[in-house]
Amino acid sequence: MTTDALLAVDGLVAGYGAAPVLHAVDLTVAPGTIVAVVGANGAGKTTLLRALSGMLRPSDGRITLAGEDLRGVPVEQLVRRGMAHVPEGRGVVGELTVDENLRLGGLWRRDRADAARALDEVYQLFPPLARRRRHLGHQLSGGERQMLALGRALVGRPRLLLLDEPSLGLAPRVVAQTMALLRRLRDDTGLTVFLVEQNVRSALRIADQGVVMALGRVVTTAPAARLRDDAELRHAYLGF
Ligand code: ATP
C-alpha cells in the first residue's frame, strides 16, 4: 500500500447479514486519478461504495482518507472530510427545485462565499441546470437528474467523488458527456474519482486505473489501458 494514497482500503469485510459480501478487499486510490471498479452483477461493487461512504458499517478492515482512519466517523463527517457519494438512483429530492437540491450539497459548509462560488461553477458546468433552476427534481429527465446529483456533490468541493453507475439509464451521448466531464474535472481541479460502472468500455476509456471485482474480492488491479487491451482478462471477468 502506498502511503500517499488519497483512499486506502485494507482487508475490508462488509455485507448485509451474517455472510459477508466483501471478503478482505484491498485497494488504493492515488490523488487526482480516476479509478473504475468493474465486474459482473453481484460482484460487490455497490456494496464496496456503501462501505466506503459510511452507509454500511464494515465488520472488519480499515479505510483511510488522506491517511486518516475513517472507522466510526459519522456519514456527515465524511462529507466534511471531502468524500462525496453519488449513489445509484442518484438521490435527487423530487419535491425540491434544482436550486434547492444543489444548495443542499453546500449546506454544511462554513465558507458561505465559497459555497456560493461553487454553486455558480456548477451552473456554468451544467447549463441545462441553470435553465431549469426553478424546476422541481421530479420534472427533470434522467440525464438532468444525473447532472443534478453530480452537481450537488460538486457544490461541496469534494476531494474524492464516489460514483455508482453514473451512466445507468442514460442515452449514449449523455454517457459520453458525463465521462468527458469527469476527465475534465480530474484534469482541471485534481478531483479524484472512484467510479462503479456497468458500462465497462466507457469507464475504462476515461479511467487511469481499473479494479476488477468478482465474488466480493478484488481479482486484479491494473492500469485501465492494460485492462482494455487484455483480451483474456476481459473474457474472464468482464464479458467482452
Ligand atoms: P450490481 O451491478 O448488480 O449492482 P454489484 O457488483 O454492485 O452488482 P452488489 O449490489 O454490491 O453487487 O451486490 C453484491 C451481493 O450483495 C449480491 O449477492 C446481492 O444479492 C447482495 N446484496 C446487495 N444489496 C443487498 C441488501 N440490501 N441486502 C442483502 N443483500 C444484498
Boltz pocket constraint, residues with backbone or C-beta under 6 A from the ligand:
constraints:
  - pocket:
      binder: B
      contacts: [[A, 16], [A, 21], [A, 39], [A, 40], [A, 41], [A, 42], [A, 43], [A, 44], [A, 45], [A, 46], [A, 47], [A, 48], [A, 198]]
      max_distance: 6.0
